[in-house]
Amino acid sequence: MPNTNLAQLGFQSETMDFQPEINIQRNVYQVDALANKNPGELNRPVVKYKKKRKCMDYVKTTIPAIDWLLLNYNWSEDLLEDIMAGITVAVLNIPQGMAYSILGNVEPTVGLYMAVFPVLVYSILGTSRHISLGVLSVICLMTGKVVSTYASDTIADPEGYTNMEVATAVTMVAGLVQLLMYVFRLGMLSTILSETLVSGFTGSVAVIVITSQLKELLGVVTVRRNGPLQVVYTYYDFAVNFHTINWMTALVSAVTITILLVYNAFLKDKINKKLCMPLPIELLITVVGTTLFQITNIAEDYNMIQMGEIKSGLPGIQVPPLKLFPSVFLDACIIAVVAYSISMSLALLVSEKLKYPIDTNQELLAQGMGNVIGSLLSCLPCGASPSRSASQQTVGGKTQMASIVSAGIIVVVLLWVGVVFEPLPRCVLSSIIVVALKDIVLQTLELPRIWRNSRTDGLVWLITYAATIVLDIDVGLLIGVLVSVLCVFVKGVLIDVHALGRLPGTDLYMRLDTHGDAAEVPGVKALRFAGSVNVINRFAFKRKIVEALRSEYAADALVASAVPSVAVLSAAPPEPGSRTVVLDMAGLQYSDAAGTKLLCELFESLVADGYDVSLAAVPDASIGYMRANGLLSARFFPTVHDAVVFHQHRRQSRLLDAVVVKSANGEQKRF
């Protein structure tokens, strides 16, 4: 960010009553001289201390609940807060579970099942103390797409699969994929989905979810679209069939959305400050709506779509159809990675805030087992919900005991209370979904800020967002990942070469284009290199070095070449040692054989053309590799200042020797 006033960006420098100083007087060192000072320690063996682990340690690592629940749980201090947090999460789970089940094309009770079985598994195997597993809008929508693709009417097609069979098949395969990732220790794969990519992806998915809910919100008679351009086609169908709108459904949706928006914007903070736990506004609206349509005939009179039959009790164990596994494998893999990445990001965010460790691979085991067991008990793939996790943490939850309490409450609802919600119109739940996604949709407003900070991140966000909306969820995510990886690759190949100048009165060398008070040392061209030198960018590295020297010594007619050539500079060499080049290599990340060979050629051609070349601050691992590949005559210095002072002293010695020689020949001595 050249010539930028840091104060304008919000940075402040610390002021002191006195200015501390660094006063060091030492000899100029070369790297070899430093190494030779203690030759006996060069091959000093590195002793690694590894604690011998007992069998019980492995058991505790694999089942963390043994440690936090059975051995170290503070029943007197933490239990009450965990109970309050569990109640809070449970009252959020009831409306969210039933609402997000609509996105997955399954029965409303499935979302409640997901608040029990995967949650209990995770509380035993997971390492995060605060994330709340269960329904997640993105995952439910992705699963619903697969369900609508492979499910069929079993009455018309006895050989087909029901919605629940397809959903549980996806859940089982996703769980197995996560377990396979755990076996191969692939927890680091969560880093593939960067924060910017996830922001663009979730923002576009929120648009797709809201679009898919128009049918429920307004009661318009349309078919559900899937695949490329589904958003465009949905709005087209909506415009064509607008005359079928159910005005009572639209009115109820508008009232529900308005109440939720007004409460969240103006009343939420004020009311919650006076309560021991957040007011469950979604549950209150669900209860009020159920009561209203239970005691009246509004839904029947205006043909509103209601929840219908809600099964009571817990589901039986049922193995998903194995024949579906190959068909849903690719979609399930994407769902597994997305669910893990979003949950892992949330877990790391909370753990960093509260200062406790997270085991990324153990999280794969916990979520994978949760999905595998959940698939046997009529569950969709699970993920961590930001809203429920935030509530669990802010209310005061300390451990996953809060999740166990929440699951217990949901079991009670499933056994005895669930059937009460049968009269509730589906538009109420759709309204809850839309309002819950408001903040995610508004992430679009962050694009200008992201673009200003990094055009690369802005490009990744924009491409992911557009591709997901225009093409499809899985295709958009794949394109986003490819673009993100490509940007990382391109940045790894790109190199930067900048001229350095010395800050007056210091041994610090800063970029001339960003520090106005830095000045070049007379007779010395200091260049800072950052990046890698490899088979892909080696000629670009050579060209940038030569161009930097050409700008300094334009009168010497330097000739840059983009092909391997020893003759880089002019054929008329100046006096040897009259010009000095110091390459600051502290930013060297990696140099392969081809890059090192070109570096040797460049070094030799500069020396042949009269340049005195030195390398400064080369990483230790690269020095040996450079010399092993032919760079034997180079001088390596620990700092740029060492190299500059060395060459200044050397030049002064040469001038003094020249004066002495002239005096010996009887010529007049001048000083």
C-alpha positions in Angstrom: 0.0 0.0 0.0 2.4 2.7 -1.2 2.5 6.1 0.2 -0.4 5.5 2.6 -0.8 7.4 5.8 -1.2 4.6 8.4 -3.1 7.0 10.7 -5.8 7.2 8.1 -6.2 3.5 8.3 -6.7 3.6 12.1 -3.2 2.5 13.1 -1.7 4.4 16.1 1.9 4.3 17.2 2.7 4.0 20.9 4.2 7.2 22.4 6.7 7.1 25.2 8.2 9.6 27.6 11.6 8.6 26.3 12.8 7.1 23.1 14.5 3.7 23.7 17.7 3.1 21.8 19.7 0.1 20.5 23.4 0.5 20.7 25.4 -2.4 19.4 29.0 -2.5 18.3 30.2 -5.6 16.6 32.2 -6.9 13.7 30.8 -7.5 10.2 30.0 -11.2 9.9 29.5 -13.6 7.1 27.3 -16.7 7.6 30.3 -19.1 7.2 32.3 -17.1 9.8 29.4 -17.4 12.3 29.1 -21.1 11.7 32.9 -21.7 12.1 32.9 -20.0 15.5 31.4 -23.1 17.1 32.3 -26.0 14.7 31.7 -28.6 17.4 28.0 -27.7 17.7 27.2 -27.8 14.0 26.2 -31.5 14.1 24.7 -31.4 17.6 22.0 -34.0 17.8 18.5 -32.7 18.4 17.0 -34.5 21.4 13.2 -35.0 21.1 11.4 -35.6 24.3 8.2 -37.5 23.7 6.0 -38.4 26.6 5.1 -42.0 26.8 1.4 -42.3 26.5 -0.6 -44.9 28.4 -3.6 -46.7 27.1 -5.9 -44.6 29.2 -4.6 -41.5 27.5 -5.6 -42.8 24.1 -9.1 -43.6 25.5 -9.5 -40.1 26.9 -8.4 -38.6 23.6 -10.8 -40.7 21.6 -13.7 -40.2 24.1 -13.2 -36.7 25.6 -16.4 -37.1 27.7 -14.4 -39.4 30.0 -12.2 -36.5 31.0 -14.6 -33.5 31.1 -17.8 -35.3 32.3 -16.7 -38.3 34.4 -13.4 -37.1 35.9 -13.3 -33.3 35.9 -16.9 -31.9 35.7 -17.6 -29.3 38.3 -21.1 -30.2 39.3 -21.5 -27.5 41.9 -20.5 -24.6 39.7 -21.2 -25.6 36.1 -24.3 -27.7 36.2 -26.8 -24.8 36.7 -25.3 -22.7 33.9 -25.3 -25.7 31.6 -28.9 -26.4 32.4 -29.9 -22.8 31.6 -27.9 -23.0 28.3 -29.5 -26.3 27.5 -33.0 -24.9 27.9 -32.1 -22.0 25.7 -30.8 -24.2 22.9 -33.8 -26.5 23.2 -36.3 -23.7 22.7 -34.4 -22.6 19.7 -34.2 -26.1 18.3 -37.9 -26.7 18.3 -38.9 -24.1 15.7 -35.6 -24.3 13.8 -35.7 -28.1 13.6 -39.2 -28.1 12.2 -38.5 -25.2 9.9 -35.3 -26.5 8.3 -36.8 -29.9 7.8 -38.9 -28.3 5.1 -35.6 -27.4 3.3 -34.6 -31.1 3.4 -38.0 -32.3 1.9 -38.6 -34.4 5.0 -41.1 -34.5 7.8 -40.9 -31.8 10.5 -40.0 -34.2 13.2 -36.7 -35.1 11.5 -35.3 -31.8 12.6 -36.1 -32.7 16.1 -34.5 -36.1 15.8 -31.4 -34.2 14.7 -31.4 -32.3 17.9 -31.1 -35.5 19.9 -29.1 -38.3 18.4 -26.2 -36.6 16.6 -26.0 -34.1 19.5 -25.6 -36.9 22.1 -22.9 -38.6 20.1 -21.0 -35.3 19.6 -21.2 -34.5 23.4 -19.4 -37.7 24.0 -16.8 -37.5 21.2 -16.5 -33.8 20.4 -13.8 -31.4 21.7 -15.7 -28.1 21.4 -17.5 -27.1 24.6 -20.0 -24.8 23.0 -21.0 -25.6 19.4 -24.6 -26.8 19.0 -25.0 -29.6 16.5 -28.2 -30.2 14.6 -30.0 -28.6 11.7 -28.2 -26.2 9.5 -29.9 -24.4 6.6 -27.1 -24.9 4.1 -26.8 -28.6 4.8 -30.6 -29.2 4.8 -31.0 -27.4 1.5 -28.1 -29.4 -0.1 -29.6 -32.6 1.2 -33.1 -31.5 0.0 -31.7 -31.1 -3.5 -30.4 -34.7 -3.5 -33.7 -35.9 -2.0 -35.8 -34.3 -4.8 -33.4 -35.8 -7.4 -33.6 -39.4 -6.3 -36.8 -39.8 -4.4 -40.0 -40.9 -6.1 -43.6 -41.7 -5.4 -43.4 -45.3 -4.0 -47.1 -45.9 -4.8 -46.6 -45.2 -8.5 -43.1 -46.7 -8.5 -42.8 -49.5 -5.9 -39.1 -49.9 -6.8 -38.4 -46.2 -6.0 -37.1 -44.6 -2.8 -38.9 -42.5 -0.3 -37.7 -39.1 0.7 -36.5 -40.4 4.1 -34.6 -43.3 2.5 -32.7 -40.9 0.2 -32.0 -38.5 3.1 -30.7 -41.2 5.4 -28.5 -42.6 2.6 -26.9 -39.2 2.1 -26.4 -38.9 5.9 -24.8 -42.4 6.1 -22.4 -41.7 3.2 -21.5 -38.3 4.6 -20.7 -39.8 8.0 -18.6 -42.5 6.4 -16.6 -40.0 4.4 -15.9 -38.0 7.5 -14.8 -41.1 9.3 -12.5 -41.9 6.4 -11.1 -38.4 6.7 -10.5 -39.1 10.4 -8.6 -42.3 9.7 -6.3 -40.5 7.2 -5.9 -37.4 9.5 -7.4 -35.0 7.0 -8.7 -32.5 9.5 -6.6 -29.8 7.8 -9.0 -30.0 4.8 -11.2 -27.6 6.7 -8.7 -24.8 5.7 -9.7 -25.3 2.0 -12.8 -23.3 2.6 -11.5 -19.9 3.5 -13.5 -17.3 5.4 -14.1 -15.3 2.3 -15.2 -18.4 0.3 -17.6 -19.5 3.0 -19.0 -16.0 3.2 -19.8 -15.9 -0.5 -21.1 -19.4 -0.5 -23.4 -19.1 2.5 -24.6 -15.7 1.2 -25.6 -17.2 -2.1 -27.2 -20.3 -0.4 -29.3 -17.9 1.7 -30.6 -16.3 -1.5 -31.5 -19.8 -2.8 -33.2 -20.7 0.5 -35.3 -17.6 0.6 -36.2 -18.1 -3.1 -37.3 -21.6 -2.4 -39.5 -20.4 0.4 -41.6 -18.0 -1.7 -44.0 -20.8 -2.4 -44.6 -21.4 1.3 -44.6 -17.7 2.2 -47.2 -16.6 -0.4 -49.1 -19.8 -1.1 -48.3 -19.6 -4.8 -48.9 -22.9 -6.7 -45.5 -23.7 -8.4 -43.2 -26.6 -8.8 -39.9 -26.7 -6.9 -36.9 -26.0 -9.2 -33.5 -27.5 -9.0 -30.3 -27.4 -11.0 -28.8 -24.5 -13.0 -30.7 -21.2 -13.1 -33.1 -22.5 -10.4 -33.3 -19.0 -8.9 -34.2 -17.4 -12.2 -36.7 -20.1 -13.1 -38.3 -19.9 -9.6 -38.9 -16.2 -10.0 -40.2 -16.7 -13.5 -42.7 -19.4 -12.2 -43.7 -17.0 -9.4 -44.5 -14.2 -11.9 -46.4 -16.5 -14.2 -48.5 -18.1 -11.3 -48.9 -15.0 -9.2 -52.6 -15.1 -9.7 -52.7 -18.3 -7.5 -51.4 -16.4 -4.4 -53.1 -17.2 -1.1 -53.6 -13.8 0.4 -54.2 -15.1 3.9 -51.0 -17.0 3.7 -49.2 -13.9 2.5 -50.7 -11.9 5.3 -49.7 -14.3 8.0 -46.2 -14.4 6.6 -45.9 -10.7 6.5 -47.1 -10.3 10.1 -44.7 -13.0 11.3 -41.7 -11.5 9.5 -42.6 -8.0 10.7 -42.8 -9.1 14.3 -39.5 -10.9 14.1 -37.7 -8.0 12.4 -39.0 -5.4 14.8 -38.2 -7.5 17.8 -34.6 -8.3 16.6 -34.0 -4.7 15.6 -35.5 -2.7 18.5 -36.5 -5.0 21.4 -34.2 -7.9 21.6 -31.3 -6.3 23.4 -33.5 -4.4 25.9 -35.6 -7.4 26.8 -32.7 -9.9 27.1 -30.8 -7.6 29.5 -33.6 -8.0 32.0 -33.9 -11.8 31.6 -31.7 -14.6 32.8 -31.9 -16.2 29.3 -32.7 -14.9 25.8 -36.4 -14.6 25.1 -37.3 -17.4 22.6 -39.2 -15.3 20.2 -39.3 -17.9 17.5 -40.8 -20.5 19.9 -43.3 -17.9 21.2 -44.5 -17.2 17.7 -44.7 -20.9 17.0 -46.8 -21.5 20.1 -49.1 -18.4 19.5 -49.6 -19.4 15.9 -50.4 -23.0 16.8 -52.9 -21.8 19.4 -54.5 -19.3 17.1 -55.1 -21.8 14.3 -56.1 -24.5 16.7 -59.0 -22.6 18.1 -60.1 -21.0 14.8 -60.9 -22.3 11.4 -58.9 -19.7 9.5 -56.5 -22.3 8.0 -59.4 -24.4 6.7 -61.4 -21.5 5.4 -58.6 -20.0 3.4 -56.9 -23.3 2.3 -53.7 -22.6 4.1 -51.1 -25.4 4.1 -50.6 -26.7 7.7 -47.9 -28.9 9.2 -50.2 -31.9 9.1 -49.6 -35.1 11.0 -46.6 -35.0 13.3 -45.4 -38.4 14.6 -45.0 -38.8 18.3 -42.3 -40.9 19.9 -38.8 -41.7 18.8 -37.9 -43.3 15.5 -37.0 -46.9 15.1 -33.6 -48.1 13.7 -33.6 -48.5 10.0 -30.6 -49.1 7.7 -30.5 -46.8 4.6 -30.7 -48.6 1.2 -27.2 -49.6 0.2 -28.0 -49.4 -3.5 -28.4 -45.6 -3.2 -24.8 -45.1 -1.9 -23.1 -44.9 -5.3 -25.7 -42.5 -6.6 -25.5 -40.0 -3.7 -21.7 -40.5 -3.1 -20.5 -37.3 -4.8 -23.2 -35.1 -3.3 -22.6 -36.7 0.2 -18.8 -36.0 -0.1 -19.5 -32.3 -0.7 -22.0 -32.1 2.1 -19.5 -33.8 4.4 -16.8 -31.3 3.7 -19.1 -28.3 3.9 -20.7 -29.4 7.1 -17.3 -30.1 8.7 -15.7 -26.9 7.5 -18.5 -24.7 8.7 -18.7 -26.5 12.1 -14.9 -26.4 12.5 -14.7 -22.7 11.7 -17.4 -22.0 14.3 -15.7 -24.3 16.9 -12.3 -22.6 16.3 -13.8 -19.2 16.6 -15.3 -20.0 20.0 -12.3 -21.9 21.3 -9.9 -19.0 20.4 -12.2 -16.6 22.2 -12.4 -18.7 25.4 -8.8 -20.1 25.2 -9.2 -23.9 25.0 -7.9 -26.4 22.5 -9.7 -28.0 19.6 -8.6 -31.3 18.0 -9.5 -31.0 14.3 -9.2 -34.7 13.6 -11.2 -35.7 16.6 -14.0 -33.4 15.3 -14.1 -35.5 12.2 -14.7 -38.6 14.4 -17.4 -36.9 16.4 -19.3 -35.5 13.5 -18.8 -38.7 11.4 -20.1 -40.9 14.1 -23.0 -38.5 14.7 -24.0 -38.8 11.1 -23.6 -42.5 10.9 -25.7 -43.2 14.0 -28.1 -40.4 13.0 -28.7 -42.1 9.6 -30.0 -45.1 11.4 -32.5 -43.0 13.3 -34.0 -40.8 10.5 -31.6 -37.9 10.6 -30.2 -35.5 7.9 -26.5 -34.6 7.9 -25.8 -32.4 10.9 -23.9 -29.2 11.3 -23.1 -26.6 13.9 -25.6 -23.7 14.0 -24.1 -20.2 14.6 -27.2 -18.9 16.3 -27.6 -21.8 18.7 -23.9 -22.0 19.4 -23.8 -18.3 20.2 -26.7 -18.6 22.5 -25.2 -21.6 24.3 -22.0 -19.6 24.9 -23.5 -16.2 25.8 -26.1 -17.7 28.3 -23.1 -19.2 30.2 -22.8 -22.8 29.0 -19.6 -24.3 30.1 -19.5 -27.8 28.6 -21.4 -30.1 26.3 -23.6 -30.9 29.3 -25.8 -28.1 27.9 -26.3 -30.2 24.7 -27.2 -33.2 26.8 -29.8 -31.2 28.6 -31.1 -29.8 25.4 -31.4 -33.3 23.9 -33.4 -34.4 26.9 -35.9 -31.6 26.5 -36.3 -32.4 22.8 -37.0 -36.0 23.7 -39.9 -34.9 25.9 -41.2 -32.8 23.1 -41.0 -35.7 20.7 -42.8 -38.0 23.1 -45.6 -35.8 24.3 -45.6 -32.3 22.8 -44.9 -32.6 19.1 -48.4 -33.4 18.0 -49.6 -30.0 19.4 -47.9 -28.2 16.5 -50.0 -30.0 13.8 -52.4 -27.0 13.1 -49.4 -24.6 12.6 -49.3 -23.2 9.0 -46.1 -23.9 7.2 -45.8 -20.2 6.2 -45.0 -19.4 9.9 -41.9 -21.7 9.8 -40.9 -20.3 6.4 -41.0 -16.8 7.9 -38.8 -17.9 10.7 -36.3 -19.3 8.1 -36.3 -16.1 6.1 -35.7 -13.9 9.1 -33.0 -16.2 10.5 -31.1 -15.8 7.2 -31.3 -12.0 7.1 -27.8 -11.4 8.4 -26.4 -14.0 6.0 -28.1 -12.3 3.0 -26.7 -8.9 4.2 -23.2 -10.3 3.9 -23.4 -9.1 0.3 -22.9 -5.6 1.7 -19.4 -6.7 2.8 -18.2 -7.1 -0.7 -16.9 -3.5 -1.2 -14.9 -3.8 2.0 -13.5 -7.2 1.0 -12.6 -5.9 -2.4 -10.8 -2.9 -0.9 -8.8 -5.0 1.4 -7.9 -7.7 -1.1 -9.0 -7.9 -4.7 -8.1 -11.6 -4.7 -10.5 -12.3 -1.8 -13.1 -10.1 -3.5 -12.8 -12.1 -6.7 -13.1 -15.4 -4.9 -16.2 -14.1 -3.0 -17.8 -12.7 -6.2 -17.2 -15.8 -8.3 -18.4 -18.2 -5.6 -21.5 -16.1 -5.0 -22.5 -15.8 -8.6 -21.6 -19.4 -9.6 -23.7 -20.8 -6.7 -26.7 -18.8 -7.6 -26.5 -19.2 -11.4 -25.4 -22.8 -11.6 -26.1 -24.8 -8.5 -24.9 -25.2 -4.9 -22.4 -28.0 -5.4 -21.1 -26.7 -8.7 -20.8 -23.2 -7.3 -18.9 -24.5 -4.3 -16.5 -26.5 -6.5 -15.8 -23.5 -8.7 -15.2 -21.3 -5.6 -12.7 -23.9 -4.2 -10.9 -24.1 -7.6 -10.7 -20.3 -7.9 -9.5 -20.0 -4.3 -6.8 -22.7 -4.8 -5.8 -21.1 -8.1 -5.4 -17.7 -6.5 -3.2 -19.3 -3.8 -1.1 -21.0 -6.5 -0.7 -17.8 -8.5 0.3 -15.9 -5.4 2.8 -18.5 -4.7 4.3 -18.2 -8.2 4.3 -14.4 -8.2 7.4 -12.7 -6.9 8.2 -9.2 -5.7 11.5 -7.3 -6.1 11.9 -3.9 -4.5 14.7 -1.5 -4.1 15.8 -0.8 -0.5 17.2 2.3 1.2 18.7 2.8 4.6 16.9 4.8 7.2 19.2 7.6 8.3 21.2 6.7 11.5 20.0 3.1 11.6 20.9 -0.3 10.2 17.4 -0.7 8.9 16.7 -1.1 5.2 13.2 -0.3 4.0 11.4 -0.1 0.6 12.1 3.1 -1.2 8.5 3.2 -2.5 6.9 3.1 0.9 9.4 5.0 3.1 10.1 8.5 1.9 13.0 9.0 4.4 14.9 5.9 3.2 17.9 6.7 1.0 20.0 4.4 -1.2 23.5 3.8 -0.1 25.9 5.3 -2.7 27.5 2.6 -4.8 25.3 -0.2 -3.4 22.1 -1.5 -4.9 20.1 -3.3 -2.3 17.1 -5.4 -3.6 14.6 -7.2 -1.5 13.1 -10.4 -2.9 10.0 -12.1 -1.7 8.5 -15.4 -3.0 9.8 -18.6 -4.4 12.3 -19.3 -7.2 11.1 -22.4 -9.0 10.8 -23.9 -12.5 7.6 -21.8 -13.2 8.7 -18.3 -12.2 12.6 -18.5 -12.5 12.7 -16.3 -15.7 10.3 -13.8 -14.1 12.7 -13.6 -11.2 15.7 -13.0 -13.5 13.8 -10.4 -15.5 12.8 -8.4 -12.4 16.3 -8.4 -11.0 17.7 -7.2 -14.3 15.0 -4.5 -14.6 15.7 -3.3 -11.1 19.4 -3.0 -12.0 18.6 -1.3 -15.3 16.7 1.4 -13.5 19.8 2.1 -11.4 22.4 1.8 -14.0 20.6 2.8 -17.2 23.7 4.3 -18.6 25.3 0.9 -18.8 22.7 -0.3 -21.3 21.7 -3.4 -19.4 20.0 -6.0 -21.6 17.3 -8.2 -20.0 16.6 -11.6 -21.4 13.5 -13.8 -20.7 15.3 -17.0 -21.8 18.1 -18.9 -20.0 21.3 -17.0 -20.8 24.5 -16.2 -19.0 25.0 -12.9 -20.8 22.5 -10.7 -19.1 24.3 -7.4 -19.0 26.2 -5.3 -21.5 29.4 -6.6 -23.0 31.4 -3.7 -21.8 32.2 -4.5 -18.2 33.1 -1.7 -15.8 35.9 -1.9 -13.3 35.4 -5.0 -11.1 33.9 -4.2 -7.8 32.8 -0.7 -8.8 29.2 -1.6 -8.5 27.6 -3.6 -5.7 24.4 -5.6 -5.6 23.0 -6.9 -2.3 20.0 -9.3 -2.5 17.9 -9.5 0.6 16.6 -13.1 0.5 14.8 -13.2 3.8 11.5 -13.5 2.0 12.7 -16.6 0.1 10.2 -19.3 0.7 11.6 -22.1 -1.5 14.0 -22.6 -4.3 14.0 -25.8 -6.4 16.8 -27.2 -8.6 15.8 -25.2 -11.7 15.4 -22.0 -9.7 18.8 -22.4 -8.0 20.5 -23.2 -11.3 19.1 -19.9 -12.8 20.2 -18.1 -9.6 23.7 -19.4 -10.2 23.7 -18.3 -13.8 22.5 -14.8 -12.9 25.1 -14.6 -10.1 27.9 -15.5 -12.5 26.8 -13.2 -15.2 26.5 -10.3 -12.8 30.0 -11.0 -11.5 31.3 -11.3 -15.0 29.9 -7.9 -15.8 31.7 -6.3 -12.9 29.1 -6.5 -10.2 30.1 -7.4 -6.6 27.1 -9.6 -5.6 26.2 -10.7 -2.1 23.2 -12.6 -0.6 21.8 -11.5 2.7 19.5 -13.2 5.2 19.1 -16.3 3.2 17.2 -19.0 5.2 19.4 -21.6 6.7 17.7 -24.4 4.8 18.3 -22.7 1.5 22.0 -22.0 1.9 23.1 -25.6 1.8 20.8 -26.4 -1.1 22.1 -23.4 -3.1 25.7 -24.5 -2.6 24.9 -28.1 -3.3 23.5 -27.0 -6.7 26.5 -24.9 -7.8 26.3 -21.5 -6.0 29.8 -21.9 -4.4 31.5 -18.5 -4.8 28.7 -16.4 -3.3 29.1 -14.5 -0.1 26.3 -15.0 2.4 25.7 -12.4 5.1 23.3 -12.6 8.1 21.8 -9.1 7.4 21.7 -6.5 4.7 23.7 -4.1 6.8 26.5 -6.6 7.2 26.8 -6.9 3.4 26.6 -3.1 2.8 29.2 -2.3 5.5 31.5 -5.1 4.1 31.4 -3.7 0.6 31.8 -0.1 1.8 34.9 -1.1 3.8 36.2 -3.2 0.9 35.8 -0.2 -1.5 37.6 2.1 0.9 40.4 -0.4 1.2 40.8 -0.6 -2.6 40.9 3.2 -2.9 43.5 3.4 -0.1 45.6 0.7 -1.8 45.3 2.6 -5.1 46.6 5.8 -3.4 49.4 3.9 -1.8 50.5 2.4 -5.1 50.4 5.9 -6.7 52.6 7.2 -3.9 55.1 4.4 -4.3 55.4 5.4 -8.0 56.4 8.9 -7.0 53.1 10.6 -7.8 51.5 13.2 -5.7 49.4 11.9 -2.8 46.0 13.3 -2.5 43.4 13.0 0.4 
